Amino acid sequence: MIEEYDFNLNHVASVIEEKRARVVGLQFPDGFRREVLRISKEISRDTGVRCVISANSCFGACDVDTGLLESVDIMFQFGHAEIPNITVEDVYFIEARSLTPVLPVIRQAIGTIPDRVGLISTAQFVHTLADVRKYLADHGITGVIHNGDRRIAYPGLVLGCNFSAAAPDCDEYLYIGTGDFHALGIALATKKPVRIVDPVTEEVRMPDVDRMLRKRCAAIERSLDAQAIGVIVSTKIGQCRKELAFDLCAMAEAYGLDAHILMMDMVTPDALRSFDLDAFVSTACPRIAIDGSAGFPAPVLTPVEFEVVVGERRWDDMVFDEIL
């Protein structure tokens, strides 16, 4: 199926006109890079502005290219909903909502959905949740759409670092979206089943939670003998948890470990390879440890997992690391 998204370029043009901007920054997640040049040309043609494209990766509304922002009048970040408790002047979020119909894959899954199910999605599909709830109700199923915390822009919206919009009063969750990471995060955070209904591939599947737990268990076991650790702090505006990093360093030192705080923007294996450390603890995006730690020179743990390593928390009490 061809993926189509609404980049809302009429709204972009109206903002440019309202702000009388002459130089405009454009930021896209990697998944939309194939659209960048076309959109830049269209905006320049329709408004007369000079567009400057961020060539850096973008992992969410938490990851605003502040360097680019300093060089333009205003900036548009595509593909993410604004995080309400993070204010960045002159940045406008264009959610790029999917135009792919969702009901065909819901029809395919209808026989497997329990009587009461929590509905969750990402910025591309969250606008479809009300229609999904109505369709489920027509089939005798209660779909629950829950408000998240101050980091969540819409009911039912989940981020890679925050699952507060997952309704507590349901039997399982129906995740409308692509990929497995958000569904895995919900399953780990809530300890309830999550069913992925992917409108793009028209596939219904369950995330492999056991495989992910085995990987996390292995990372913890590899870190049990660590003597020197690096606590990673991200400079990204929505991921910077300095206070947590200082607390983790103090905890490590209380257990006789050698602890160092490492501050960086992009957390990559190459950036950490020159540090002779036994393990890393990431206070940045949880996805770095959970889904992206392959190739790092030492195990990468979440703060919660590090508590398990030093004995501050039992494995049975482990929860998903969320940024609130």
C-alpha positions in Angstrom: 0.0 0.0 0.0 1.3 3.5 -0.8 1.8 5.6 2.2 0.2 9.1 2.0 0.4 11.9 4.5 -1.1 15.4 4.9 1.8 17.8 5.3 -0.6 20.7 5.7 1.3 23.0 3.4 -1.5 25.5 3.2 -1.2 26.0 7.0 2.6 26.3 6.6 2.2 29.0 4.0 -0.3 30.9 6.3 2.1 30.8 9.2 5.0 32.1 7.0 2.8 34.9 5.8 1.5 35.8 9.3 5.1 35.8 10.7 6.5 37.6 7.7 9.3 35.1 7.6 12.0 35.2 4.9 14.2 32.3 6.0 12.4 29.1 7.1 13.9 26.0 8.7 12.5 22.5 7.9 13.1 19.5 10.1 11.9 15.9 9.3 12.3 12.5 10.9 14.3 10.0 8.8 11.1 8.3 7.6 10.0 11.4 5.7 13.4 12.2 4.2 12.2 11.1 0.7 9.6 14.0 0.9 12.0 16.8 2.0 13.2 18.2 -1.3 9.7 18.2 -2.8 8.2 20.0 0.2 11.1 22.5 0.4 10.6 23.4 -3.3 6.8 23.7 -2.9 7.1 26.0 0.1 9.7 28.2 -1.6 7.6 28.4 -4.8 4.4 29.3 -3.0 5.7 31.7 -0.4 9.0 33.1 -1.8 11.0 32.2 1.3 14.4 30.6 1.4 14.1 27.1 3.0 17.0 25.6 5.1 16.7 21.9 5.6 18.1 20.2 8.8 20.3 17.3 7.7 20.4 16.0 11.3 18.3 13.1 12.4 15.1 13.9 14.3 13.6 11.5 16.8 10.6 13.4 18.0 9.2 16.7 19.2 11.8 16.4 22.0 14.5 16.8 19.4 14.4 20.3 18.0 17.3 21.4 15.9 18.2 24.4 18.0 21.3 25.1 15.9 19.2 25.5 12.8 16.6 27.5 14.7 19.2 30.2 15.5 19.8 30.7 11.7 16.2 31.0 10.5 13.2 33.2 11.3 10.9 30.3 12.0 11.1 26.5 11.8 8.6 23.7 11.0 9.1 20.2 12.4 7.2 17.6 10.5 5.9 14.3 11.7 5.4 14.9 15.4 2.8 16.4 17.7 3.9 19.2 20.0 4.9 18.2 23.5 2.7 20.6 25.6 5.1 21.1 28.5 8.0 22.0 26.2 7.9 25.5 24.8 10.2 26.5 22.0 9.6 29.8 20.4 9.2 30.0 16.6 8.9 26.3 16.1 5.7 24.9 14.5 4.8 21.2 14.6 3.2 19.7 11.5 1.9 16.3 12.4 1.8 14.8 8.9 -1.4 12.8 9.6 -1.7 9.6 7.6 -4.4 9.5 4.8 -4.3 5.7 4.8 -7.7 4.3 5.9 -7.6 2.3 9.1 -11.0 0.5 9.2 -9.9 -2.2 6.7 -7.3 -3.6 9.1 -9.7 -3.1 12.1 -12.2 -5.3 10.2 -9.6 -7.9 9.8 -8.8 -7.9 13.5 -12.4 -7.6 14.8 -12.8 -11.3 15.8 -9.7 -11.2 18.0 -10.4 -8.0 20.0 -11.7 -8.4 23.6 -14.8 -6.7 25.0 -12.9 -3.7 26.5 -9.8 -2.5 24.8 -7.6 0.6 25.2 -7.0 2.6 21.9 -3.6 4.1 21.4 -1.6 5.5 18.4 1.1 7.9 17.3 0.7 11.4 15.8 0.1 9.9 12.3 -3.0 8.0 13.3 -4.3 9.4 16.6 -6.9 11.4 14.7 -8.5 8.1 13.6 -9.2 6.8 17.2 -12.7 8.3 17.5 -13.8 6.5 14.3 -12.2 3.2 15.5 -14.0 3.5 18.8 -17.4 4.0 16.9 -16.7 1.0 14.7 -15.9 -1.1 17.7 -19.0 0.0 19.5 -21.1 -1.0 16.5 -19.7 -4.5 17.1 -20.3 -4.6 20.9 -16.7 -3.7 21.9 -15.9 -0.8 24.2 -12.9 1.2 23.0 -11.3 3.4 25.7 -9.4 6.5 24.8 -7.5 7.9 27.8 -6.0 11.3 28.4 -2.2 11.3 29.0 -0.1 13.5 31.2 1.2 17.0 30.5 3.6 15.7 27.9 0.8 14.3 25.7 -1.0 16.5 23.2 -4.0 14.3 22.4 -6.0 11.5 24.2 -4.7 8.1 23.1 -1.4 9.5 21.9 1.8 7.6 22.9 5.4 8.7 22.5 8.4 6.5 22.6 9.1 7.8 26.1 5.7 8.2 27.5 2.7 5.8 27.7 0.5 7.8 30.1 -2.3 7.8 27.6 -2.6 4.0 27.9 -6.0 3.5 29.6 -5.6 1.6 32.9 -9.1 0.1 32.8 -8.9 -2.3 29.9 -8.1 -5.9 29.1 -5.6 -5.2 26.4 -4.5 -2.5 24.0 -5.1 -1.9 20.3 -2.2 0.0 18.8 -3.0 1.6 15.5 0.2 2.4 13.7 3.4 1.2 12.1 6.4 -0.5 13.6 6.7 -2.4 16.8 8.6 -0.1 19.2 5.6 1.8 20.6 3.6 -1.4 21.1 6.6 -3.0 22.9 6.9 0.1 25.1 3.2 -0.1 26.0 3.4 -3.8 26.8 6.5 -3.3 29.0 5.0 -0.3 30.7 1.6 -1.8 31.4 2.3 -5.5 31.5 -0.8 -6.1 29.4 -1.2 -7.6 25.9 -0.9 -5.2 22.9 -2.3 -6.0 19.5 -0.7 -4.0 16.6 -3.1 -3.2 13.7 -0.9 -1.7 11.0 -3.0 0.3 8.4 -0.1 0.6 6.0 0.8 -3.1 5.7 -2.8 -4.2 6.7 -1.2 -6.6 9.1 -2.4 -7.7 12.6 0.3 -8.9 14.9 1.6 -9.0 18.5 5.0 -7.6 19.5 7.6 -10.0 20.6 7.8 -8.9 24.3 9.6 -12.0 25.5 12.4 -11.5 23.0 12.8 -7.9 24.2 12.8 -8.9 27.9 15.5 -11.5 27.2 17.6 -8.8 25.6 17.2 -6.5 28.5 17.9 -9.3 31.0 21.1 -10.0 29.1 22.2 -6.3 29.2 21.6 -6.3 33.0 23.5 -9.5 33.5 26.5 -8.2 31.5 26.6 -5.1 33.7 26.6 -6.9 37.1 30.4 -6.8 37.4 30.7 -3.3 36.1 33.1 -1.1 38.1 33.1 2.1 35.9 30.0 3.5 34.3 29.1 6.4 32.1 25.8 8.2 32.8 24.6 9.7 29.5 22.8 13.1 29.4 21.3 14.3 26.2 21.4 18.0 25.3 18.2 17.6 23.2 15.6 19.9 24.6 13.0 17.3 25.5 15.4 14.6 26.7 17.7 16.4 29.0 17.4 14.9 32.5 20.5 16.3 34.3 19.0 15.9 37.8 18.4 12.2 37.2 21.9 11.8 35.9 23.4 13.4 39.1 21.2 11.1 41.2 22.4 8.1 39.3 26.0 9.1 39.7 25.5 9.5 43.4 23.8 6.1 43.6 26.7 4.5 41.7 29.3 6.0 44.0 27.4 4.9 47.0 27.9 1.4 45.8 31.6 1.9 45.2 31.5 2.4 41.5 33.5 4.9 39.4 30.8 7.1 37.7 31.1 9.7 35.0 28.5 12.0 33.4 28.8 12.2 29.6 26.8 14.9 27.9 26.1 14.8 24.2 23.6 15.6 21.6 23.5 12.4 19.4 24.2 9.2 21.4 26.0 6.9 19.0 28.4 3.9 19.4 31.3 5.9 17.8 30.8 8.8 20.3 31.2 6.4 23.2 33.9 4.1 21.9 36.8 6.0 23.2 35.6 5.9 26.8 37.0 2.9 28.7 33.8 2.1 30.7 32.1 -1.1 31.6 28.5 0.0 31.1 26.5 3.1 30.2 23.2 4.4 31.7 21.2 6.5 29.4 19.0 9.2 30.7 18.2 10.3 27.2 15.5 8.8 25.0 14.6 5.3 26.4 14.7 4.0 22.8 18.5 4.2 22.8 18.8 1.4 25.4 15.6 -0.6 24.5 15.8 -0.6 20.8 19.0 1.0 19.6 21.9 -0.3 21.7 23.4 -2.7 19.1 27.0 -1.8 18.3 27.7 0.1 21.5 31.1 -0.8 23.2 29.4 -1.8 26.4 25.9 -2.5 27.7 23.5 0.5 27.6 21.0 0.4 30.5 17.9 2.5 31.4 18.0 4.2 34.8 15.5 1.6 36.1 17.7 -1.2 34.8 20.7 0.3 36.6 18.7 0.2 39.8 18.3 -3.5 39.3 22.1 -3.9 38.7 23.1 -2.2 42.0 20.3 -3.9 44.0 18.1 -0.8 44.5 15.2 -2.5 42.7 14.1 -6.1 42.1 13.8 -7.5 38.6 10.1 -8.2 39.3 9.6 -4.5 40.1 11.2 -3.2 36.9 9.1 -0.7 34.9 9.6 1.0 31.6 11.7 4.2 31.7 9.4 7.1 30.9 10.1 10.8 30.5 7.2 12.7 32.3 
